[in-house]
Amino acid sequence: MDLVKAYVRQELLGPLQGAGRWVSMGLAGSLALVVGVILLMLSLLRALQTETGTVFAGSLSWIPYLIVVAALGGVIALLVRQVGKRGLG
């Protein structure tokens, strides 16, 4: 019986601990990436609103938001493409 317990620990619990570390690092990395992308998009919006002068004033004030949404769509497309290239191995 002790042999079975040792075998289960070696073959089941060991890989599960490794997978848990892998998942936790992946979640931490994705959280950092999400926070970074949000901050970059906010800084892009702020720059477009303040540094362009009167170009986007009045009835064109919605254009910086459209530019930020398009940039975010590009970032999402790039990330989805990268995820599709690699597997778990």
PDB file of N, CA, C and O in Angstrom:
ATOM      1  N   MET A   1       0.821  -1.197   0.000  1.00  0.00           N
ATOM      2  CA  MET A   1       0.000   0.000   0.000  1.00  0.00           C
ATOM      3  C   MET A   1       0.865   1.261   0.000  1.00  0.00           C
ATOM      4  O   MET A   1       0.526   2.257  -0.639  1.00  0.00           O
ATOM      5  N   ASP A   2       1.979   1.208   0.720  1.00  0.00           N
ATOM      6  CA  ASP A   2       2.872   2.366   0.735  1.00  0.00           C
ATOM      7  C   ASP A   2       3.462   2.631  -0.640  1.00  0.00           C
ATOM      8  O   ASP A   2       3.717   3.777  -1.010  1.00  0.00           O
ATOM      9  N   LEU A   3       3.674   1.566  -1.385  1.00  0.00           N
ATOM     10  CA  LEU A   3       4.211   1.713  -2.733  1.00  0.00           C
ATOM     11  C   LEU A   3       3.219   2.442  -3.634  1.00  0.00           C
ATOM     12  O   LEU A   3       3.615   3.269  -4.455  1.00  0.00           O
ATOM     13  N   VAL A   4       1.929   2.136  -3.482  1.00  0.00           N
ATOM     14  CA  VAL A   4       0.886   2.795  -4.278  1.00  0.00           C
ATOM     15  C   VAL A   4       0.806   4.277  -3.914  1.00  0.00           C
ATOM     16  O   VAL A   4       0.694   5.128  -4.796  1.00  0.00           O
ATOM     17  N   LYS A   5       0.862   4.582  -2.631  1.00  0.00           N
ATOM     18  CA  LYS A   5       0.818   5.983  -2.197  1.00  0.00           C
ATOM     19  C   LYS A   5       2.010   6.763  -2.740  1.00  0.00           C
ATOM     20  O   LYS A   5       1.862   7.893  -3.206  1.00  0.00           O
ATOM     21  N   ALA A   6       3.174   6.164  -2.677  1.00  0.00           N
ATOM     22  CA  ALA A   6       4.373   6.834  -3.190  1.00  0.00           C
ATOM     23  C   ALA A   6       4.271   7.045  -4.693  1.00  0.00           C
ATOM     24  O   ALA A   6       4.683   8.084  -5.209  1.00  0.00           O
ATOM     25  N   TYR A   7       3.720   6.059  -5.395  1.00  0.00           N
ATOM     26  CA  TYR A   7       3.557   6.173  -6.845  1.00  0.00           C
ATOM     27  C   TYR A   7       2.579   7.293  -7.196  1.00  0.00           C
ATOM     28  O   TYR A   7       2.836   8.080  -8.107  1.00  0.00           O
ATOM     29  N   VAL A   8       1.463   7.367  -6.477  1.00  0.00           N
ATOM     30  CA  VAL A   8       0.466   8.417  -6.733  1.00  0.00           C
ATOM     31  C   VAL A   8       1.072   9.790  -6.469  1.00  0.00           C
ATOM     32  O   VAL A   8       0.852  10.723  -7.242  1.00  0.00           O
ATOM     33  N   ARG A   9       1.822   9.919  -5.404  1.00  0.00           N
ATOM     34  CA  ARG A   9       2.464  11.205  -5.103  1.00  0.00           C
ATOM     35  C   ARG A   9       3.434  11.603  -6.204  1.00  0.00           C
ATOM     36  O   ARG A   9       3.491  12.765  -6.606  1.00  0.00           O
ATOM     37  N   GLN A  10       4.184  10.644  -6.679  1.00  0.00           N
ATOM     38  CA  GLN A  10       5.198  10.939  -7.687  1.00  0.00           C
ATOM     39  C   GLN A  10       4.567  11.260  -9.033  1.00  0.00           C
ATOM     40  O   GLN A  10       4.969  12.220  -9.691  1.00  0.00           O
ATOM     41  N   GLU A  11       3.597  10.480  -9.445  1.00  0.00           N
ATOM     42  CA  GLU A  11       3.065  10.599 -10.797  1.00  0.00           C
ATOM     43  C   GLU A  11       1.868  11.535 -10.914  1.00  0.00           C
ATOM     44  O   GLU A  11       1.554  11.986 -12.016  1.00  0.00           O
ATOM     45  N   LEU A  12       1.205  11.834  -9.830  1.00  0.00           N
ATOM     46  CA  LEU A  12       0.012  12.671  -9.909  1.00  0.00           C
ATOM     47  C   LEU A  12       0.207  14.015  -9.227  1.00  0.00           C
ATOM     48  O   LEU A  12      -0.055  15.057  -9.828  1.00  0.00           O
ATOM     49  N   LEU A  13       0.651  14.005  -8.015  1.00  0.00           N
ATOM     50  CA  LEU A  13       0.754  15.254  -7.260  1.00  0.00           C
ATOM     51  C   LEU A  13       1.909  16.129  -7.740  1.00  0.00           C
ATOM     52  O   LEU A  13       1.785  17.353  -7.761  1.00  0.00           O
ATOM     53  N   GLY A  14       3.014  15.527  -8.120  1.00  0.00           N
ATOM     54  CA  GLY A  14       4.154  16.306  -8.613  1.00  0.00           C
ATOM     55  C   GLY A  14       3.807  17.124  -9.847  1.00  0.00           C
ATOM     56  O   GLY A  14       4.026  18.336  -9.860  1.00  0.00           O
ATOM     57  N   PRO A  15       3.265  16.481 -10.899  1.00  0.00           N
ATOM     58  CA  PRO A  15       2.877  17.254 -12.086  1.00  0.00           C
ATOM     59  C   PRO A  15       1.778  18.276 -11.811  1.00  0.00           C
ATOM     60  O   PRO A  15       1.757  19.340 -12.429  1.00  0.00           O
ATOM     61  N   LEU A  16       0.864  17.965 -10.890  1.00  0.00           N
ATOM     62  CA  LEU A  16      -0.192  18.927 -10.570  1.00  0.00           C
ATOM     63  C   LEU A  16       0.376  20.178  -9.910  1.00  0.00           C
ATOM     64  O   LEU A  16      -0.107  21.283 -10.162  1.00  0.00           O
ATOM     65  N   GLN A  17       1.380  20.020  -9.081  1.00  0.00           N
ATOM     66  CA  GLN A  17       2.012  21.191  -8.466  1.00  0.00           C
ATOM     67  C   GLN A  17       2.707  22.035  -9.527  1.00  0.00           C
ATOM     68  O   GLN A  17       2.654  23.264  -9.484  1.00  0.00           O
ATOM     69  N   GLY A  18       3.353  21.375 -10.474  1.00  0.00           N
ATOM     70  CA  GLY A  18       3.993  22.105 -11.572  1.00  0.00           C
ATOM     71  C   GLY A  18       2.972  22.838 -12.421  1.00  0.00           C
ATOM     72  O   GLY A  18       3.205  23.970 -12.843  1.00  0.00           O
ATOM     73  N   ALA A  19       1.834  22.191 -12.674  1.00  0.00           N
ATOM     74  CA  ALA A  19       0.775  22.828 -13.455  1.00  0.00           C
ATOM     75  C   ALA A  19       0.188  24.013 -12.696  1.00  0.00           C
ATOM     76  O   ALA A  19      -0.158  25.029 -13.299  1.00  0.00           O
ATOM     77  N   GLY A  20       0.076  23.889 -11.384  1.00  0.00           N
ATOM     78  CA  GLY A  20      -0.434  25.005 -10.577  1.00  0.00           C
ATOM     79  C   GLY A  20       0.478  26.211 -10.653  1.00  0.00           C
ATOM     80  O   GLY A  20       0.005  27.344 -10.747  1.00  0.00           O
ATOM     81  N   ARG A  21       1.774  25.981 -10.614  1.00  0.00           N
ATOM     82  CA  ARG A  21       2.724  27.095 -10.759  1.00  0.00           C
ATOM     83  C   ARG A  21       2.616  27.710 -12.141  1.00  0.00           C
ATOM     84  O   ARG A  21       2.661  28.932 -12.291  1.00  0.00           O
ATOM     85  N   TRP A  22       2.473  26.863 -13.153  1.00  0.00           N
ATOM     86  CA  TRP A  22       2.369  27.333 -14.537  1.00  0.00           C
ATOM     87  C   TRP A  22       1.121  28.209 -14.710  1.00  0.00           C
ATOM     88  O   TRP A  22       1.182  29.268 -15.334  1.00  0.00           O
ATOM     89  N   VAL A  23      -0.004  27.761 -14.155  1.00  0.00           N
ATOM     90  CA  VAL A  23      -1.253  28.523 -14.257  1.00  0.00           C
ATOM     91  C   VAL A  23      -1.154  29.828 -13.478  1.00  0.00           C
ATOM     92  O   VAL A  23      -1.606  30.865 -13.963  1.00  0.00           O
ATOM     93  N   SER A  24      -0.575  29.798 -12.289  1.00  0.00           N
ATOM     94  CA  SER A  24      -0.478  31.027 -11.493  1.00  0.00           C
ATOM     95  C   SER A  24       0.427  32.053 -12.173  1.00  0.00           C
ATOM     96  O   SER A  24       0.125  33.246 -12.151  1.00  0.00           O
ATOM     97  N   MET A  25       1.516  31.616 -12.768  1.00  0.00           N
ATOM     98  CA  MET A  25       2.379  32.554 -13.497  1.00  0.00           C
ATOM     99  C   MET A  25       1.671  33.099 -14.732  1.00  0.00           C
ATOM    100  O   MET A  25       1.826  34.272 -15.072  1.00  0.00           O
ATOM    101  N   GLY A  26       0.901  32.257 -15.396  1.00  0.00           N
ATOM    102  CA  GLY A  26       0.140  32.714 -16.556  1.00  0.00           C
ATOM    103  C   GLY A  26      -0.904  33.753 -16.180  1.00  0.00           C
ATOM    104  O   GLY A  26      -1.084  34.745 -16.886  1.00  0.00           O
ATOM    105  N   LEU A  27      -1.592  33.525 -15.068  1.00  0.00           N
ATOM    106  CA  LEU A  27      -2.593  34.492 -14.615  1.00  0.00           C
ATOM    107  C   LEU A  27      -1.949  35.811 -14.195  1.00  0.00           C
ATOM    108  O   LEU A  27      -2.469  36.886 -14.496  1.00  0.00           O
ATOM    109  N   ALA A  28      -0.825  35.726 -13.505  1.00  0.00           N
ATOM    110  CA  ALA A  28      -0.128  36.953 -13.100  1.00  0.00           C
ATOM    111  C   ALA A  28       0.365  37.719 -14.324  1.00  0.00           C
ATOM    112  O   ALA A  28       0.274  38.945 -14.369  1.00  0.00           O
ATOM    113  N   GLY A  29       0.879  37.008 -15.303  1.00  0.00           N
ATOM    114  CA  GLY A  29       1.343  37.659 -16.527  1.00  0.00           C
ATOM    115  C   GLY A  29       0.211  38.300 -17.301  1.00  0.00           C
ATOM    116  O   GLY A  29       0.355  39.410 -17.813  1.00  0.00           O
ATOM    117  N   SER A  30      -0.940  37.593 -17.391  1.00  0.00           N
ATOM    118  CA  SER A  30      -2.055  38.186 -18.114  1.00  0.00           C
ATOM    119  C   SER A  30      -2.632  39.390 -17.407  1.00  0.00           C
ATOM    120  O   SER A  30      -3.064  40.345 -18.054  1.00  0.00           O
ATOM    121  N   LEU A  31      -2.646  39.358 -16.084  1.00  0.00           N
ATOM    122  CA  LEU A  31      -3.115  40.518 -15.332  1.00  0.00           C
ATOM    123  C   LEU A  31      -2.197  41.718 -15.565  1.00  0.00           C
ATOM    124  O   LEU A  31      -2.670  42.837 -15.759  1.00  0.00           O
ATOM    125  N   ALA A  32      -0.898  41.484 -15.546  1.00  0.00           N
ATOM    126  CA  ALA A  32       0.053  42.568 -15.802  1.00  0.00           C
ATOM    127  C   ALA A  32      -0.109  43.108 -17.218  1.00  0.00           C
ATOM    128  O   ALA A  32      -0.026  44.317 -17.434  1.00  0.00           O
ATOM    129  N   LEU A  33      -0.340  42.224 -18.181  1.00  0.00           N
ATOM    130  CA  LEU A  33      -0.531  42.652 -19.564  1.00  0.00           C
ATOM    131  C   LEU A  33      -1.800  43.484 -19.714  1.00  0.00           C
ATOM    132  O   LEU A  33      -1.794  44.502 -20.406  1.00  0.00           O
ATOM    133  N   VAL A  34      -2.875  43.064 -19.080  1.00  0.00           N
ATOM    134  CA  VAL A  34      -4.142  43.801 -19.163  1.00  0.00           C
ATOM    135  C   VAL A  34      -3.997  45.193 -18.554  1.00  0.00           C
ATOM    136  O   VAL A  34      -4.440  46.179 -19.142  1.00  0.00           O
ATOM    137  N   VAL A  35      -3.385  45.274 -17.390  1.00  0.00           N
ATOM    138  CA  VAL A  35      -3.189  46.579 -16.742  1.00  0.00           C
ATOM    139  C   VAL A  35      -2.318  47.471 -17.622  1.00  0.00           C
ATOM    140  O   VAL A  35      -2.604  48.659 -17.770  1.00  0.00           O
ATOM    141  N   GLY A  36      -1.265  46.916 -18.203  1.00  0.00           N
ATOM    142  CA  GLY A  36      -0.387  47.692 -19.070  1.00  0.00           C
ATOM    143  C   GLY A  36      -1.093  48.206 -20.310  1.00  0.00           C
ATOM    144  O   GLY A  36      -0.907  49.359 -20.699  1.00  0.00           O
ATOM    145  N   VAL A  37      -1.900  47.363 -20.934  1.00  0.00           N
ATOM    146  CA  VAL A  37      -2.623  47.781 -22.142  1.00  0.00           C
ATOM    147  C   VAL A  37      -3.649  48.852 -21.803  1.00  0.00           C
ATOM    148  O   VAL A  37      -3.810  49.810 -22.559  1.00  0.00           O
ATOM    149  N   ILE A  38      -4.342  48.710 -20.686  1.00  0.00           N
ATOM    150  CA  ILE A  38      -5.316  49.734 -20.284  1.00  0.00           C
ATOM    151  C   ILE A  38      -4.621  51.072 -20.064  1.00  0.00           C
ATOM    152  O   ILE A  38      -5.107  52.106 -20.521  1.00  0.00           O
ATOM    153  N   LEU A  39      -3.496  51.058 -19.375  1.00  0.00           N
ATOM    154  CA  LEU A  39      -2.772  52.308 -19.135  1.00  0.00           C
ATOM    155  C   LEU A  39      -2.250  52.918 -20.434  1.00  0.00           C
ATOM    156  O   LEU A  39      -2.278  54.137 -20.601  1.00  0.00           O
ATOM    157  N   LEU A  40      -1.774  52.079 -21.353  1.00  0.00           N
ATOM    158  CA  LEU A  40      -1.319  52.594 -22.646  1.00  0.00           C
ATOM    159  C   LEU A  40      -2.465  53.220 -23.438  1.00  0.00           C
ATOM    160  O   LEU A  40      -2.290  54.272 -24.053  1.00  0.00           O
ATOM    161  N   MET A  41      -3.629  52.585 -23.428  1.00  0.00           N
ATOM    162  CA  MET A  41      -4.768  53.133 -24.164  1.00  0.00           C
ATOM    163  C   MET A  41      -5.249  54.445 -23.541  1.00  0.00           C
ATOM    164  O   MET A  41      -5.619  55.376 -24.257  1.00  0.00           O
ATOM    165  N   LEU A  42      -5.244  54.516 -22.219  1.00  0.00           N
ATOM    166  CA  LEU A  42      -5.621  55.776 -21.569  1.00  0.00           C
ATOM    167  C   LEU A  42      -4.620  56.884 -21.875  1.00  0.00           C
ATOM    168  O   LEU A  42      -5.003  58.037 -22.071  1.00  0.00           O
ATOM    169  N   SER A  43      -3.343  56.533 -21.915  1.00  0.00           N
ATOM    170  CA  SER A  43      -2.338  57.557 -22.234  1.00  0.00           C
ATOM    171  C   SER A  43      -2.460  57.998 -23.684  1.00  0.00           C
ATOM    172  O   SER A  43      -2.262  59.174 -23.988  1.00  0.00           O
ATOM    173  N   LEU A  44      -2.782  57.074 -24.583  1.00  0.00           N
ATOM    174  CA  LEU A  44      -3.006  57.449 -25.985  1.00  0.00           C
ATOM    175  C   LEU A  44      -4.199  58.385 -26.103  1.00  0.00           C
ATOM    176  O   LEU A  44      -4.138  59.380 -26.825  1.00  0.00           O
ATOM    177  N   LEU A  45      -5.278  58.078 -25.405  1.00  0.00           N
ATOM    178  CA  LEU A  45      -6.457  58.944 -25.435  1.00  0.00           C
ATOM    179  C   LEU A  45      -6.135  60.324 -24.885  1.00  0.00           C
ATOM    180  O   LEU A  45      -6.514  61.338 -25.469  1.00  0.00           O
ATOM    181  N   ARG A  46      -5.444  60.355 -23.774  1.00  0.00           N
ATOM    182  CA  ARG A  46      -5.071  61.639 -23.165  1.00  0.00           C
ATOM    183  C   ARG A  46      -4.185  62.456 -24.105  1.00  0.00           C
ATOM    184  O   ARG A  46      -4.368  63.665 -24.248  1.00  0.00           O
ATOM    185  N   ALA A  47      -3.227  61.787 -24.741  1.00  0.00           N
ATOM    186  CA  ALA A  47      -2.338  62.487 -25.673  1.00  0.00           C
ATOM    187  C   ALA A  47      -3.117  63.025 -26.867  1.00  0.00           C
ATOM    188  O   ALA A  47      -2.885  64.153 -27.302  1.00  0.00           O
ATOM    189  N   LEU A  48      -4.030  62.233 -27.394  1.00  0.00           N
ATOM    190  CA  LEU A  48      -4.819  62.699 -28.535  1.00  0.00           C
ATOM    191  C   LEU A  48      -5.710  63.878 -28.156  1.00  0.00           C
ATOM    192  O   LEU A  48      -5.920  64.780 -28.968  1.00  0.00           O
ATOM    193  N   GLN A  49      -6.224  63.880 -26.955  1.00  0.00           N
ATOM    194  CA  GLN A  49      -7.119  64.952 -26.544  1.00  0.00           C
ATOM    195  C   GLN A  49      -6.375  66.235 -26.200  1.00  0.00           C
ATOM    196  O   GLN A  49      -6.911  67.325 -26.401  1.00  0.00           O
ATOM    197  N   THR A  50      -5.159  66.132 -25.690  1.00  0.00           N
ATOM    198  CA  THR A  50      -4.469  67.344 -25.233  1.00  0.00           C
ATOM    199  C   THR A  50      -3.436  67.868 -26.217  1.00  0.00           C
ATOM    200  O   THR A  50      -3.250  69.080 -26.326  1.00  0.00           O
ATOM    201  N   GLU A  51      -2.763  66.984 -26.932  1.00  0.00           N
ATOM    202  CA  GLU A  51      -1.642  67.414 -27.762  1.00  0.00           C
ATOM    203  C   GLU A  51      -2.025  67.770 -29.192  1.00  0.00           C
ATOM    204  O   GLU A  51      -1.179  68.260 -29.941  1.00  0.00           O
ATOM    205  N   THR A  52      -3.252  67.545 -29.588  1.00  0.00           N
ATOM    206  CA  THR A  52      -3.635  67.839 -30.969  1.00  0.00           C
ATOM    207  C   THR A  52      -4.261  69.216 -31.124  1.00  0.00           C
ATOM    208  O   THR A  52      -4.681  69.590 -32.219  1.00  0.00           O
ATOM    209  N   GLY A  53      -4.326  69.958 -30.055  1.00  0.00           N
ATOM    210  CA  GLY A  53      -4.873  71.314 -30.136  1.00  0.00           C
ATOM    211  C   GLY A  53      -6.358  71.306 -30.426  1.00  0.00           C
ATOM    212  O   GLY A  53      -7.135  70.649 -29.733  1.00  0.00           O
ATOM    213  N   THR A  54      -6.746  72.035 -31.447  1.00  0.00           N
ATOM    214  CA  THR A  54      -8.165  72.152 -31.784  1.00  0.00           C
ATOM    215  C   THR A  54      -8.570  71.239 -32.931  1.00  0.00           C
ATOM    216  O   THR A  54      -9.673  71.365 -33.463  1.00  0.00           O
ATOM    217  N   VAL A  55      -7.693  70.324 -33.315  1.00  0.00           N
ATOM    218  CA  VAL A  55      -8.003  69.434 -34.438  1.00  0.00           C
ATOM    219  C   VAL A  55      -9.234  68.587 -34.132  1.00  0.00           C
ATOM    220  O   VAL A  55     -10.107  68.431 -34.986  1.00  0.00           O
ATOM    221  N   PHE A  56      -9.309  68.043 -32.928  1.00  0.00           N
ATOM    222  CA  PHE A  56     -10.428  67.184 -32.552  1.00  0.00           C
ATOM    223  C   PHE A  56     -11.400  67.926 -31.635  1.00  0.00           C
ATOM    224  O   PHE A  56     -11.912  67.340 -30.681  1.00  0.00           O
ATOM    225  N   ALA A  57     -11.655  69.172 -31.903  1.00  0.00           N
ATOM    226  CA  ALA A  57     -12.563  69.968 -31.070  1.00  0.00           C
ATOM    227  C   ALA A  57     -13.959  69.962 -31.682  1.00  0.00           C
ATOM    228  O   ALA A  57     -14.137  69.654 -32.860  1.00  0.00           O
ATOM    229  N   GLY A  58     -14.924  70.302 -30.877  1.00  0.00           N
ATOM    230  CA  GLY A  58     -16.294  70.444 -31.356  1.00  0.00           C
ATOM    231  C   GLY A  58     -16.910  69.124 -31.780  1.00  0.00           C
ATOM    232  O   GLY A  58     -16.945  68.163 -31.010  1.00  0.00           O
ATOM    233  N   SER A  59     -17.398  69.087 -33.019  1.00  0.00           N
ATOM    234  CA  SER A  59     -18.103  67.896 -33.498  1.00  0.00           C
ATOM    235  C   SER A  59     -17.166  66.730 -33.812  1.00  0.00           C
ATOM    236  O   SER A  59     -17.631  65.624 -34.090  1.00  0.00           O
ATOM    237  N   LEU A  60     -15.858  66.963 -33.772  1.00  0.00           N
ATOM    238  CA  LEU A  60     -14.897  65.886 -34.032  1.00  0.00           C
ATOM    239  C   LEU A  60     -14.299  65.316 -32.745  1.00  0.00           C
ATOM    240  O   LEU A  60     -13.307  64.589 -32.794  1.00  0.00           O
ATOM    241  N   SER A  61     -14.888  65.637 -31.610  1.00  0.00           N
ATOM    242  CA  SER A  61     -14.313  65.204 -30.330  1.00  0.00           C
ATOM    243  C   SER A  61     -14.414  63.695 -30.117  1.00  0.00           C
ATOM    244  O   SER A  61     -13.778  63.173 -29.201  1.00  0.00           O
ATOM    245  N   TRP A  62     -15.178  62.988 -30.916  1.00  0.00           N
ATOM    246  CA  TRP A  62     -15.319  61.545 -30.785  1.00  0.00           C
ATOM    247  C   TRP A  62     -14.202  60.784 -31.492  1.00  0.00           C
ATOM    248  O   TRP A  62     -14.031  59.589 -31.247  1.00  0.00           O
ATOM    249  N   ILE A  63     -13.450  61.433 -32.349  1.00  0.00           N
ATOM    250  CA  ILE A  63     -12.421  60.751 -33.138  1.00  0.00           C
ATOM    251  C   ILE A  63     -11.295  60.171 -32.269  1.00  0.00           C
ATOM    252  O   ILE A  63     -10.855  59.058 -32.557  1.00  0.00           O
ATOM    253  N   PRO A  64     -10.801  60.850 -31.228  1.00  0.00           N
ATOM    254  CA  PRO A  64      -9.781  60.198 -30.387  1.00  0.00           C
ATOM    255  C   PRO A  64     -10.261  58.878 -29.778  1.00  0.00           C
ATOM    256  O   PRO A  64      -9.477  57.939 -29.645  1.00  0.00           O
ATOM    257  N   TYR A  65     -11.528  58.803 -29.411  1.00  0.00           N
ATOM    258  CA  TYR A  65     -12.069  57.559 -28.866  1.00  0.00           C
ATOM    259  C   TYR A  65     -12.069  56.459 -29.928  1.00  0.00           C
ATOM    260  O   TYR A  65     -11.759  55.304 -29.635  1.00  0.00           O
ATOM    261  N   LEU A  66     -12.419  56.824 -31.159  1.00  0.00           N
ATOM    262  CA  LEU A  66     -12.400  55.861 -32.255  1.00  0.00           C
ATOM    263  C   LEU A  66     -10.982  55.367 -32.527  1.00  0.00           C
ATOM    264  O   LEU A  66     -10.772  54.180 -32.777  1.00  0.00           O
ATOM    265  N   ILE A  67     -10.013  56.274 -32.480  1.00  0.00           N
ATOM    266  CA  ILE A  67      -8.618  55.891 -32.695  1.00  0.00           C
ATOM    267  C   ILE A  67      -8.156  54.931 -31.602  1.00  0.00           C
ATOM    268  O   ILE A  67      -7.467  53.952 -31.889  1.00  0.00           O
ATOM    269  N   VAL A  68      -8.527  55.203 -30.359  1.00  0.00           N
ATOM    270  CA  VAL A  68      -8.132  54.330 -29.246  1.00  0.00           C
ATOM    271  C   VAL A  68      -8.797  52.962 -29.374  1.00  0.00           C
ATOM    272  O   VAL A  68      -8.155  51.942 -29.124  1.00  0.00           O
ATOM    273  N   VAL A  69     -10.055  52.925 -29.755  1.00  0.00           N
ATOM    274  CA  VAL A  69     -10.742  51.638 -29.934  1.00  0.00           C
ATOM    275  C   VAL A  69     -10.100  50.853 -31.074  1.00  0.00           C
ATOM    276  O   VAL A  69      -9.948  49.636 -30.973  1.00  0.00           O
ATOM    277  N   ALA A  70      -9.720  51.535 -32.159  1.00  0.00           N
ATOM    278  CA  ALA A  70      -9.043  50.856 -33.268  1.00  0.00           C
ATOM    279  C   ALA A  70      -7.679  50.323 -32.831  1.00  0.00           C
ATOM    280  O   ALA A  70      -7.303  49.211 -33.202  1.00  0.00           O
ATOM    281  N   ALA A  71      -6.942  51.104 -32.051  1.00  0.00           N
ATOM    282  CA  ALA A  71      -5.642  50.643 -31.551  1.00  0.00           C
ATOM    283  C   ALA A  71      -5.817  49.443 -30.631  1.00  0.00           C
ATOM    284  O   ALA A  71      -5.038  48.492 -30.692  1.00  0.00           O
ATOM    285  N   LEU A  72      -6.828  49.484 -29.785  1.00  0.00           N
ATOM    286  CA  LEU A  72      -7.104  48.357 -28.893  1.00  0.00           C
ATOM    287  C   LEU A  72      -7.493  47.116 -29.694  1.00  0.00           C
ATOM    288  O   LEU A  72      -7.091  46.004 -29.353  1.00  0.00           O
ATOM    289  N   GLY A  73      -8.264  47.304 -30.745  1.00  0.00           N
ATOM    290  CA  GLY A  73      -8.601  46.178 -31.621  1.00  0.00           C
ATOM    291  C   GLY A  73      -7.363  45.578 -32.265  1.00  0.00           C
ATOM    292  O   GLY A  73      -7.263  44.359 -32.406  1.00  0.00           O
ATOM    293  N   GLY A  74      -6.418  46.429 -32.656  1.00  0.00           N
ATOM    294  CA  GLY A  74      -5.167  45.934 -33.217  1.00  0.00           C
ATOM    295  C   GLY A  74      -4.358  45.142 -32.212  1.00  0.00           C
ATOM    296  O   GLY A  74      -3.785  44.106 -32.550  1.00  0.00           O
ATOM    297  N   VAL A  75      -4.306  45.621 -30.978  1.00  0.00           N
ATOM    298  CA  VAL A  75      -3.577  44.903 -29.922  1.00  0.00           C
ATOM    299  C   VAL A  75      -4.236  43.553 -29.655  1.00  0.00           C
ATOM    300  O   VAL A  75      -3.548  42.544 -29.505  1.00  0.00           O
ATOM    301  N   ILE A  76      -5.558  43.533 -29.597  1.00  0.00           N
ATOM    302  CA  ILE A  76      -6.274  42.277 -29.356  1.00  0.00           C
ATOM    303  C   ILE A  76      -6.038  41.300 -30.501  1.00  0.00           C
ATOM    304  O   ILE A  76      -5.816  40.112 -30.266  1.00  0.00           O
ATOM    305  N   ALA A  77      -6.086  41.792 -31.746  1.00  0.00           N
ATOM    306  CA  ALA A  77      -5.839  40.915 -32.894  1.00  0.00           C
ATOM    307  C   ALA A  77      -4.432  40.339 -32.856  1.00  0.00           C
ATOM    308  O   ALA A  77      -4.232  39.163 -33.161  1.00  0.00           O
ATOM    309  N   LEU A  78      -3.461  41.156 -32.485  1.00  0.00           N
ATOM    310  CA  LEU A  78      -2.081  40.686 -32.380  1.00  0.00           C
ATOM    311  C   LEU A  78      -1.947  39.607 -31.309  1.00  0.00           C
ATOM    312  O   LEU A  78      -1.278  38.596 -31.523  1.00  0.00           O
ATOM    313  N   LEU A  79      -2.579  39.821 -30.166  1.00  0.00           N
ATOM    314  CA  LEU A  79      -2.502  38.839 -29.085  1.00  0.00           C
ATOM    315  C   LEU A  79      -3.203  37.535 -29.446  1.00  0.00           C
ATOM    316  O   LEU A  79      -2.701  36.456 -29.130  1.00  0.00           O
ATOM    317  N   VAL A  80      -4.346  37.621 -30.100  1.00  0.00           N
ATOM    318  CA  VAL A  80      -5.068  36.412 -30.507  1.00  0.00           C
ATOM    319  C   VAL A  80      -4.247  35.632 -31.525  1.00  0.00           C
ATOM    320  O   VAL A  80      -4.208  34.402 -31.490  1.00  0.00           O
ATOM    321  N   ARG A  81      -3.597  36.343 -32.424  1.00  0.00           N
ATOM    322  CA  ARG A  81      -2.746  35.677 -33.413  1.00  0.00           C
ATOM    323  C   ARG A  81      -1.571  34.962 -32.751  1.00  0.00           C
ATOM    324  O   ARG A  81      -1.202  33.862 -33.162  1.00  0.00           O
ATOM    325  N   GLN A  82      -0.988  35.576 -31.738  1.00  0.00           N
ATOM    326  CA  GLN A  82       0.132  34.955 -31.033  1.00  0.00           C
ATOM    327  C   GLN A  82      -0.310  33.726 -30.247  1.00  0.00           C
ATOM    328  O   GLN A  82       0.426  32.742 -30.173  1.00  0.00           O
ATOM    329  N   VAL A  83      -1.490  33.772 -29.666  1.00  0.00           N
ATOM    330  CA  VAL A  83      -1.991  32.627 -28.906  1.00  0.00           C
ATOM    331  C   VAL A  83      -2.235  31.451 -29.845  1.00  0.00           C
ATOM    332  O   VAL A  83      -1.988  30.302 -29.479  1.00  0.00           O
ATOM    333  N   GLY A  84      -2.715  31.729 -31.042  1.00  0.00           N
ATOM    334  CA  GLY A  84      -2.978  30.662 -32.000  1.00  0.00           C
ATOM    335  C   GLY A  84      -1.725  29.982 -32.512  1.00  0.00           C
ATOM    336  O   GLY A  84      -1.800  28.846 -32.980  1.00  0.00           O
ATOM    337  N   LYS A  85      -0.576  30.635 -32.440  1.00  0.00           N
ATOM    338  CA  LYS A  85       0.666  30.072 -32.967  1.00  0.00           C
ATOM    339  C   LYS A  85       1.264  29.012 -32.063  1.00  0.00           C
ATOM    340  O   LYS A  85       1.897  28.073 -32.545  1.00  0.00           O
ATOM    341  N   ARG A  86       1.072  29.149 -30.765  1.00  0.00           N
ATOM    342  CA  ARG A  86       1.745  28.260 -29.818  1.00  0.00           C
ATOM    343  C   ARG A  86       0.755  27.400 -29.065  1.00  0.00           C
ATOM    344  O   ARG A  86      -0.384  27.795 -28.816  1.00  0.00           O
ATOM    345  N   GLY A  87       1.211  26.236 -28.715  1.00  0.00           N
ATOM    346  CA  GLY A  87       0.426  25.358 -27.859  1.00  0.00           C
ATOM    347  C   GLY A  87       0.990  25.399 -26.448  1.00  0.00           C
ATOM    348  O   GLY A  87       1.734  26.311 -26.087  1.00  0.00           O
ATOM    349  N   LEU A  88       0.637  24.426 -25.680  1.00  0.00           N
ATOM    350  CA  LEU A  88       1.113  24.363 -24.306  1.00  0.00           C
ATOM    351  C   LEU A  88       2.510  23.775 -24.214  1.00  0.00           C
ATOM    352  O   LEU A  88       3.159  23.901 -23.176  1.00  0.00           O
ATOM    353  N   GLY A  89       2.982  23.143 -25.262  1.00  0.00           N
ATOM    354  CA  GLY A  89       4.292  22.486 -25.223  1.00  0.00           C
ATOM    355  C   GLY A  89       5.367  23.435 -25.488  1.00  0.00           C
ATOM    356  O   GLY A  89       6.538  23.055 -25.494  1.00  0.00           O
TER     357      GLY A  89
END
